[in-house]
Amino acid sequence: MELTVMRFCYCLLLTLFTTPVIAWDIVCDNTLTCRVIEYSDISDTGVIKSSILFQRKAGANQPVEIYVRTKNNKEEDEEDIEIKNTQQLDNSLAAFINQEYLGELKEIQNNIYQLSQFQATKIIQAFTKNEKVIFRNNRSQSSYTNGGFYDVMLTMDKKQGRVGTTGAVIAHGNKNESNVYAPIPVPTIKKGKVIAPEQSQKLNTNEVIKIFPQFKKRYIHEAKCDAYDLEDPYYDETQGYDKRFRLIKLDNNHDLLETRCWFSAYNSGNAYWIISNTAKLSNKNIKFINNEGNTYKNGTISSIAKLRGEGDCLEKSSWTWNGHKFMLSSNISTGECLGFDGGAWELPSFVSEIK
């Protein structure tokens, strides 16, 4: 079953293929922060060794921040590197434009590096001039060319209202940035109080129907679930009867029903309903949430979906309880499926602040 794809008016995902596997991507979130990513050219050994991230917040005078992530695979990295006209490198990662040495990069997390503003400015200039950008140490190097750079950066300029301004990357002009789009405030979700530690119980089909009389119908037609044939008894070998549904005490007035809903090659999803435990038993008092979650914990339903079996590209979402309903609180993709564990980068299309 396909996951529901969340779309927002301030979210853009544009993929421009420069080779069958290398792509520039741009994702702008609901605050108008935009992120552009690219992957290094394929090496002689047939692998992609690093990825570069350009990040810029909306608003006047915001810099373009640049980060590089390398793979942690020694077998892929080992190769002879010829160093010309530069100091001898150690294991630290350094940036070059052609053979011009721009200095070492600051490692801020394991295999993730941040460029200084000087380095970032030079790298952007190199891409606009179609110069070769290289990141390397004494063991390995990865290079980048600018195919697709113009289009994604022009999209960023347009998305943030920078066209014709001195701060635009591509569509620059003489106007100052006084009228560029301001950042959209991060939406705030006031998290509702939930029962902690968690209290839950396993139910069989008949026990669910006692509190949710139309469960069978809504399982199939509302949630589009097909994980279970509810007419075919399922017997747990240890308990002797069906206990495949979970009823979670959400707060003092609501319970949360969780059931397996669907399976696919790499993923599965649960369906969730909110059941009022104070109102008169009624179908209208039972609210469907979604069929995308994997887990519930401490007031949040979370979903992580692999786009292929290796787990190198993911879609992640979460919904947070506000005392009345579960509200979307995050939606994140991780870029192309190119061998980075868990995906190369987190690219949110929706962010929020939980209070």
Solvent accessible surface area in square Angstrom, and as a share of the most:
residue,aa,sasa,rsa
1,M,80,0.36
2,E,163,0.73
3,L,47,0.23
4,T,83,0.48
5,V,93,0.53
6,M,51,0.23
7,R,173,0.63
8,F,52,0.22
9,C,109,0.65
10,Y,86,0.33
11,C,27,0.16
12,L,59,0.29
13,L,105,0.52
14,L,55,0.27
15,T,46,0.27
16,L,48,0.24
17,F,136,0.57
18,T,61,0.35
19,T,58,0.34
20,P,128,0.80
21,V,62,0.36
22,I,6,0.03
23,A,0,0.00
24,W,0,0.00
25,D,4,0.02
26,I,0,0.00
27,V,4,0.02
28,C,0,0.00
29,D,2,0.01
30,N,15,0.08
31,T,12,0.07
32,L,8,0.04
33,T,14,0.08
34,C,0,0.00
35,R,35,0.13
36,V,0,0.00
37,I,0,0.00
38,E,6,0.03
39,Y,0,0.00
40,S,0,0.00
41,D,44,0.23
42,I,84,0.43
43,S,26,0.17
44,D,157,0.81
45,T,90,0.52
46,G,53,0.51
47,V,30,0.17
48,I,11,0.06
49,K,9,0.04
50,S,1,0.00
51,S,0,0.00
52,I,0,0.00
53,L,12,0.06
54,F,0,0.00
55,Q,32,0.14
56,R,15,0.06
57,K,112,0.47
58,A,2,0.01
59,G,7,0.06
60,A,44,0.34
61,N,129,0.66
62,Q,59,0.26
63,P,62,0.39
64,V,9,0.05
65,E,53,0.24
66,I,0,0.00
67,Y,29,0.11
68,V,0,0.00
69,R,48,0.17
70,T,26,0.15
71,K,29,0.12
72,N,114,0.58
73,N,60,0.31
74,K,131,0.56
75,E,157,0.71
76,E,45,0.20
77,D,13,0.07
78,E,113,0.51
79,E,61,0.27
80,D,148,0.76
81,I,33,0.17
82,E,124,0.55
83,I,42,0.21
84,K,97,0.41
85,N,144,0.74
86,T,30,0.18
87,Q,104,0.46
88,Q,137,0.61
89,L,7,0.03
90,D,77,0.40
91,N,106,0.54
92,S,39,0.25
93,L,10,0.05
94,A,0,0.00
95,A,0,0.00
96,F,0,0.00
97,I,11,0.06
98,N,71,0.36
99,Q,77,0.34
100,E,85,0.38
101,Y,66,0.25
102,L,13,0.06
103,G,16,0.16
104,E,77,0.35
105,L,13,0.06
106,K,143,0.61
107,E,89,0.40
108,I,71,0.36
109,Q,113,0.50
110,N,117,0.60
111,N,28,0.14
112,I,29,0.15
113,Y,22,0.08
114,Q,53,0.24
115,L,9,0.05
116,S,57,0.37
117,Q,96,0.43
118,F,121,0.51
119,Q,9,0.04
120,A,1,0.01
121,T,60,0.35
122,K,60,0.26
123,I,0,0.00
124,I,26,0.13
125,Q,81,0.36
126,A,1,0.00
127,F,0,0.00
128,T,65,0.38
129,K,136,0.58
130,N,104,0.53
131,E,59,0.26
132,K,89,0.38
133,V,0,0.00
134,I,10,0.05
135,F,1,0.01
136,R,5,0.02
137,N,17,0.09
138,N,67,0.34
139,R,84,0.31
140,S,14,0.09
141,Q,54,0.24
142,S,9,0.06
143,S,17,0.11
144,Y,1,0.00
145,T,68,0.40
146,N,37,0.19
147,G,34,0.33
148,G,17,0.16
149,F,2,0.01
150,Y,125,0.48
151,D,68,0.35
152,V,0,0.00
153,M,0,0.00
154,L,36,0.18
155,T,25,0.15
156,M,0,0.00
157,D,0,0.00
158,K,120,0.51
159,K,46,0.19
160,Q,0,0.00
161,G,20,0.19
162,R,0,0.00
163,V,70,0.40
164,G,19,0.19
165,T,6,0.04
166,T,92,0.53
167,G,19,0.18
168,A,9,0.07
169,V,19,0.11
170,I,25,0.13
171,A,24,0.19
172,H,125,0.56
173,G,29,0.28
174,N,151,0.78
175,K,125,0.53
176,N,103,0.53
177,E,13,0.06
178,S,85,0.55
179,N,137,0.70
180,V,15,0.09
181,Y,112,0.43
182,A,73,0.56
183,P,73,0.46
184,I,52,0.26
185,P,111,0.70
186,V,67,0.39
187,P,49,0.31
188,T,73,0.43
189,I,7,0.04
190,K,162,0.69
191,K,60,0.26
192,G,13,0.12
193,K,182,0.77
194,V,19,0.11
195,I,37,0.19
196,A,77,0.60
197,P,117,0.74
198,E,76,0.34
199,Q,99,0.44
200,S,57,0.37
201,Q,104,0.46
202,K,110,0.47
203,L,13,0.07
204,N,29,0.15
205,T,14,0.08
206,N,106,0.55
207,E,57,0.26
208,V,0,0.00
209,I,51,0.26
210,K,152,0.64
211,I,53,0.27
212,F,0,0.00
213,P,74,0.47
214,Q,77,0.34
215,F,0,0.00
216,K,61,0.26
217,K,125,0.53
218,R,26,0.10
219,Y,0,0.00
220,I,92,0.46
221,H,115,0.51
222,E,64,0.29
223,A,1,0.00
224,K,124,0.53
225,C,6,0.04
226,D,106,0.55
227,A,24,0.18
228,Y,51,0.20
229,D,90,0.47
230,L,16,0.08
231,E,127,0.57
232,D,84,0.44
233,P,86,0.54
234,Y,109,0.42
235,Y,145,0.55
236,D,45,0.23
237,E,177,0.79
238,T,127,0.74
239,Q,90,0.40
240,G,47,0.45
241,Y,97,0.37
242,D,14,0.07
243,K,36,0.15
244,R,35,0.13
245,F,0,0.00
246,R,48,0.18
247,L,17,0.08
248,I,0,0.00
249,K,72,0.31
250,L,0,0.00
251,D,18,0.09
252,N,111,0.57
253,N,73,0.37
254,H,38,0.17
255,D,22,0.11
256,L,0,0.00
257,L,0,0.00
258,E,21,0.09
259,T,1,0.01
260,R,89,0.32
261,C,0,0.00
262,W,5,0.02
263,F,114,0.47
264,S,51,0.33
265,A,92,0.71
266,Y,114,0.43
267,N,31,0.16
268,S,31,0.20
269,G,1,0.01
270,N,11,0.06
271,A,0,0.00
272,Y,0,0.00
273,W,0,0.00
274,I,10,0.05
275,I,9,0.05
276,S,27,0.17
277,N,63,0.32
278,T,95,0.55
279,A,48,0.38
280,K,176,0.74
281,L,99,0.49
282,S,33,0.21
283,N,59,0.30
284,K,152,0.64
285,N,42,0.21
286,I,4,0.02
287,K,117,0.50
288,F,60,0.25
289,I,35,0.18
290,N,16,0.08
291,N,23,0.12
292,E,13,0.06
293,G,0,0.00
294,N,45,0.23
295,T,77,0.45
296,Y,15,0.06
297,K,156,0.66
298,N,84,0.43
299,G,0,0.00
300,T,34,0.20
301,I,0,0.00
302,S,37,0.24
303,S,5,0.03
304,I,95,0.48
305,A,4,0.03
306,K,82,0.35
307,L,91,0.45
308,R,84,0.31
309,G,36,0.34
310,E,124,0.56
311,G,11,0.10
312,D,5,0.02
313,C,0,0.00
314,L,23,0.12
315,E,60,0.27
316,K,44,0.18
317,S,16,0.10
318,S,18,0.12
319,W,18,0.06
320,T,4,0.02
321,W,0,0.00
322,N,37,0.19
323,G,21,0.20
324,H,151,0.67
325,K,114,0.48
326,F,19,0.08
327,M,70,0.31
328,L,27,0.13
329,S,9,0.06
330,S,27,0.17
331,N,18,0.09
332,I,30,0.15
333,S,22,0.14
334,T,2,0.01
335,G,16,0.16
336,E,45,0.20
337,C,39,0.23
338,L,28,0.14
339,G,39,0.37
340,F,3,0.01
341,D,125,0.65
342,G,35,0.33
343,G,4,0.04
344,A,2,0.02
345,W,19,0.07
346,E,94,0.42
347,L,3,0.01
348,P,14,0.09
349,S,10,0.06
350,F,28,0.12
351,V,39,0.23
352,S,26,0.17
353,E,82,0.37
354,I,76,0.39
355,K,141,0.60
